[in-house]
Amino acid sequence: MSVLQRRNAFFVHVAAGGFFLLLGASATFASWPAQPESLLIIHTNDIHAHLLPYPDPKGEMVGGAAARALVIERLRDSKPRALLLDAGDVFQGTPLYNVFRGIPDYRSMSLLHYDAGAFGNHELDDGPAWWLHARAEAKFPILTANVFVAGDSAWAASLAPVEKPSRKGARWIGGTRVPDPAPLRHIAEPYRILDVDGVKVAVLGLTTGDIVSIVSRPRNEGVAVADPIAVAQILVPELRKKADLVVALTHLGVDEDRALARRVPGIDLIVGGHSHTFLWEPVLISNRNENGYDGTMIVQAGRWGERVGRVAIAIGPRGVGGLTGALIPVRPSEGEDRAVATMLQPFRDSISIRAASARPFRRGRSRSATCTRCFPSTTRS
């Protein structure tokens, strides 16, 4: 099946002789495909505690959770069958994180009604026990299939044990291999199968294996990570049998996402983060995937909530038939959600009082704060 060609969007559809690529210009909310079979996926990544608007290089105020909420609300109004996903690194990057350590971040995301989030490396900046505490503010699942904690940790007793195939080759933070007898538990759910108005969507969380070397070892004793691609090779065939659409929600970086798509056919869409890449249209990786474009699409929405990504997917009797995607600018001048702005106001006021009284903000909370892949010059491709 096909999705209607839409101005302002990237379109992929398979025909007898191959596929056609159509690319338009600016994005608007009007003329979104209205077919009942299309599913809308809204996505963000690498917010890094940018809950308040900030100036872009031209001096224009962009981003902020309240403005982002309004963009998301308008997108949802255009297509009721929708999912909202985040690809990780919610934590670290502004004074709001230095003071409140993720509480307002997850609280605001819950107000936006995210359906799932990926676990990013910066979620470990204050260690796993603190993250598990802050996670209580998240009213949505946070997913990673390849980050584990030592099973004998006192705060890990309620976490699910890791099955042997998924832990193969796992390493502790610092790089030491985890011995086979050592019990491990999942720090978060590996995946979630969501029912979106009758469409079953499997969302698999994957986190960069680089955390063995880029997060603080003293704060993360007892944390282990397995190779994300190896774990996906185990889980994707299982998910393929259970779902109409398989989405990998990854915090790997766009290069690793490409490798994942090549080595693990069966993923229809990769919603990525970590490299802060603005993918202005979806990237197609051709593989043996049995869908309408014979491959895997990759999307990513830059950094700091400057843009919100949207992907519309046509799903029919033969599975995924076509896909469109675009990035939507987030501009506070175009309106903000009042409930989110009201929730954030006490946190904003506290930061302003600290700044006025010259009380210092704590900086450099962890080695991961200097990760060159997390805070590089912005990549656009």
C-alpha positions in Angstrom: 0.0 0.0 0.0 1.1 3.6 -0.3 0.9 6.8 1.7 -0.4 9.9 -0.1 2.4 12.1 -1.4 2.7 15.1 0.9 4.3 18.5 0.3 7.0 19.1 3.0 7.8 15.4 3.6 10.1 12.6 2.5 8.2 9.7 0.9 9.3 6.2 0.3 7.2 3.6 -1.5 8.1 0.5 -3.3 6.9 0.0 -6.9 7.5 -2.8 -9.3 10.7 -1.4 -10.6 12.1 0.1 -7.4 11.3 3.1 -5.1 10.7 6.8 -5.6 12.0 9.5 -3.3 10.2 12.7 -3.0 11.5 15.6 -0.9 9.7 18.8 -0.2 10.5 22.0 1.8 9.1 23.5 5.0 6.9 21.5 7.4 3.3 22.4 8.3 0.5 20.6 10.2 -2.0 20.8 7.4 -2.6 18.0 4.8 -1.3 15.2 7.0 -2.2 11.8 5.4 -5.7 11.0 6.6 -5.9 7.3 5.8 -7.0 5.2 8.7 -4.1 2.8 8.2 -1.3 5.3 8.8 0.4 5.5 12.2 2.1 8.6 13.4 5.3 8.4 15.5 6.5 11.6 17.2 10.1 11.6 18.4 12.7 13.5 20.4 16.2 12.8 21.6 19.0 14.3 23.6 17.0 16.9 25.4 19.8 17.2 28.0 17.7 19.1 30.6 16.8 21.9 28.1 13.3 22.4 29.6 13.4 26.1 29.1 13.7 28.1 25.8 17.3 29.0 24.8 18.7 31.2 22.0 19.9 29.5 18.8 23.0 30.8 16.9 20.9 33.6 15.3 19.6 34.7 18.7 16.0 33.4 18.2 14.5 31.6 21.2 13.9 28.0 20.5 12.9 24.8 22.3 11.6 24.4 25.8 9.2 21.7 27.2 6.1 24.0 27.1 6.6 24.9 23.5 7.4 21.3 22.6 4.2 20.2 24.3 2.1 22.4 22.0 3.8 21.1 18.9 3.2 17.5 20.0 -0.4 18.3 20.9 -1.0 19.7 17.4 0.6 16.7 15.8 -1.6 14.3 17.8 -4.6 16.3 16.8 -3.7 15.7 13.2 -3.4 11.9 13.6 -5.1 10.3 16.7 -3.3 7.0 16.1 0.1 8.2 17.4 3.1 7.3 19.6 5.5 9.7 21.3 9.0 8.3 21.8 12.3 9.7 23.2 15.7 8.3 22.4 17.5 9.1 25.6 19.9 11.5 27.3 17.1 13.3 29.2 19.7 14.2 31.9 22.6 16.6 32.1 23.3 19.9 30.3 21.7 22.9 32.1 21.6 24.3 35.7 18.1 22.7 36.0 19.8 19.3 36.0 22.7 20.4 38.3 20.1 21.4 40.9 17.2 19.0 40.4 18.9 16.0 38.8 16.2 14.9 36.4 13.0 15.3 38.5 11.4 18.1 36.5 12.6 16.4 33.3 10.6 13.2 33.8 7.8 15.1 35.3 7.4 17.3 32.2 7.7 14.3 29.9 4.9 12.6 31.8 2.7 15.7 31.3 3.5 15.3 27.6 2.3 11.7 27.8 5.4 10.0 26.3 4.7 6.4 25.4 8.3 5.2 25.9 11.9 6.4 26.2 15.3 5.0 25.7 18.0 4.8 28.4 20.9 7.2 27.5 24.4 7.2 28.9 23.8 10.5 30.8 21.0 8.8 32.8 23.9 7.2 34.7 25.6 10.6 35.6 24.5 10.2 39.3 24.6 6.4 39.3 22.0 3.7 38.9 20.4 4.1 42.3 19.6 7.8 41.8 18.3 7.1 38.3 15.9 4.5 39.6 14.8 7.1 42.2 14.2 9.8 39.6 12.5 7.3 37.2 9.6 7.2 39.6 8.6 10.6 38.1 8.3 9.0 34.7 4.8 7.7 34.0 6.0 5.8 30.9 8.4 2.9 30.3 12.1 3.6 29.9 13.7 0.9 27.8 17.1 -0.7 27.4 17.8 -4.4 26.5 21.6 -4.2 27.0 22.3 -2.3 30.3 22.3 -4.4 33.5 23.2 -4.1 37.2 24.7 -6.6 39.6 22.0 -8.8 40.9 23.3 -8.6 44.5 22.9 -4.8 44.7 20.5 -4.0 47.6 18.5 -1.6 45.4 18.2 -4.0 42.5 16.1 -6.7 44.2 12.9 -5.7 42.4 14.5 -5.7 38.9 14.1 -8.6 36.4 16.9 -11.1 36.0 18.8 -11.2 32.7 18.5 -14.4 30.6 21.8 -15.9 29.6 21.8 -15.2 25.8 21.3 -11.5 26.3 24.2 -11.1 28.7 26.8 -12.8 26.5 30.0 -10.7 26.4 28.7 -8.2 29.0 31.3 -5.9 30.6 31.4 -3.9 33.8 31.9 -0.2 33.6 35.6 0.1 33.1 35.8 -2.7 30.6 36.2 -5.9 32.7 34.3 -8.9 31.4 31.4 -10.0 33.6 32.1 -13.6 34.8 29.3 -16.1 33.8 28.3 -16.9 37.4 27.7 -13.3 38.4 23.9 -12.6 38.6 22.7 -9.7 36.5 19.4 -7.8 36.4 17.9 -5.5 33.8 18.2 -1.9 34.9 15.0 -1.3 32.8 12.6 -3.1 30.6 14.2 -4.5 27.4 11.2 -3.7 25.3 7.5 -3.0 25.3 4.8 -4.1 22.9 2.2 -1.3 22.5 -1.2 -1.6 21.1 -2.0 1.6 19.1 -5.7 1.3 18.1 -5.2 -2.3 16.9 -1.7 -1.9 15.6 0.9 -3.8 17.6 4.2 -1.9 17.8 7.2 -3.5 19.4 9.6 -0.9 20.8 13.1 -2.2 21.7 15.4 -0.1 23.7 19.2 -0.1 23.0 22.0 1.9 24.6 25.5 2.6 23.4 28.1 0.1 24.5 30.5 3.0 25.0 29.2 3.5 28.5 31.9 1.1 29.6 34.3 4.0 29.2 32.4 7.3 29.2 30.4 7.2 32.5 31.8 7.6 35.9 33.1 4.3 37.2 33.0 5.2 41.0 29.3 6.2 40.6 28.5 3.1 38.6 30.1 0.2 40.3 27.9 -2.9 39.5 26.7 -1.6 36.1 27.3 -3.7 33.0 26.6 -3.4 29.3 26.3 -5.9 26.5 26.9 -5.3 22.8 23.6 -3.7 21.6 23.7 -5.2 18.1 24.3 -8.7 19.5 21.4 -8.3 21.9 19.2 -7.0 19.0 20.1 -10.1 16.9 18.6 -12.2 19.7 15.4 -10.2 20.4 14.3 -8.8 17.0 13.3 -12.2 15.5 11.1 -12.8 18.6 9.5 -9.3 18.4 8.9 -9.7 14.6 6.6 -12.6 15.4 4.6 -10.6 17.9 4.2 -7.2 16.3 3.0 -5.4 13.1 5.8 -2.9 13.4 9.2 -3.2 15.0 10.9 0.0 16.2 14.4 0.2 17.7 14.5 3.1 20.1 18.2 3.6 20.3 20.8 5.8 22.0 23.7 4.6 19.8 24.5 7.4 17.4 23.7 7.5 13.7 26.7 5.5 12.6 25.9 2.7 15.0 22.3 2.9 13.9 23.4 2.3 10.3 25.4 -0.8 11.5 22.4 -2.0 13.4 20.2 -1.8 10.4 22.6 -3.7 8.2 23.3 -6.4 10.7 19.8 -6.9 12.1 17.1 -7.1 9.4 13.6 -7.1 10.8 13.6 -3.6 12.3 11.2 -1.4 10.4 12.3 1.9 12.0 15.2 3.1 14.1 14.4 6.2 16.2 17.9 7.3 17.3 19.8 9.6 19.5 23.3 10.2 21.0 25.0 11.8 18.0 22.8 14.9 18.0 22.2 14.5 14.3 19.5 16.4 12.5 18.3 13.9 9.9 16.1 16.1 7.8 14.6 13.1 6.1 14.7 9.4 7.0 17.8 7.4 6.0 17.0 4.1 4.2 19.3 1.2 4.8 18.4 -1.6 2.3 18.5 -5.1 3.8 16.5 -8.3 3.8 13.6 -6.8 5.7 10.2 -7.8 4.3 8.4 -4.5 4.3 7.3 -2.0 1.7 10.8 -0.5 1.3 12.9 -3.7 1.8 14.9 -2.2 4.6 15.1 -0.1 7.7 14.5 3.6 8.1 16.6 5.7 10.5 15.4 9.0 12.0 16.9 11.4 14.6 15.8 14.9 15.7 19.0 16.7 16.6 19.4 17.9 20.1 18.0 19.9 23.0 14.4 19.9 21.8 15.0 22.4 19.0 13.0 20.1 16.7 10.4 17.4 17.1 10.4 14.6 14.6 7.4 13.1 13.0 7.1 9.9 11.0 3.9 8.6 9.4 3.9 4.9 8.5 1.3 3.1 6.3 0.4 -0.3 7.6 -1.7 -2.7 5.6 -2.4 -6.5 5.3 1.1 -7.1 4.1 2.7 -5.0 6.8 4.6 -1.7 6.5 4.0 -0.2 3.1 5.4 3.3 3.1 6.9 6.0 5.4 7.1 9.8 5.5 9.2 11.9 7.9 10.1 15.5 8.8 11.5 17.7 11.6 9.2 20.4 13.1 10.8 23.5 14.6 9.9 24.3 18.3 9.4 28.1 18.7 8.1 29.5 22.0 6.9 32.6 20.0 4.2 30.3 18.5 2.7 29.3 21.8 3.3 27.2 24.9 1.3 24.6 26.8 0.0 26.3 30.0 0.1 23.2 32.2 3.7 22.4 31.4 4.8 26.0 31.8 3.0 26.1 35.2 4.6 22.9 36.4 8.1 24.3 35.4 7.6 27.7 37.0 8.8 26.8 40.6 12.0 25.2 39.1 12.6 28.2 36.9 12.1 30.5 39.9 14.6 28.5 42.0 17.2 28.8 39.2 16.7 32.5 38.9 17.1 33.0 42.6 20.3 31.1 42.7 21.6 33.1 39.7 20.7 36.4 41.4 22.4 35.4 44.6 25.5 34.2 42.8 25.1 30.8 44.4 27.3 28.4 42.4 25.8 25.6 40.3 27.6 22.3 40.5 29.3 21.5 37.2 31.0 18.5 35.7 28.9 16.0 37.8 30.5 13.1 36.0 33.0 12.0 33.5 30.1 11.5 31.1 29.4 15.2 31.1 32.5 15.6 28.9 31.6 12.9 26.5 32.7 14.3 23.1 29.9 12.3 21.4 27.3 13.9 23.7 28.4 17.5 23.6 30.1 17.9 20.2 29.6 20.7 17.7 26.1 20.0 16.2 26.1 17.4 13.4 23.6 17.9 10.6 23.3 15.3 7.9 
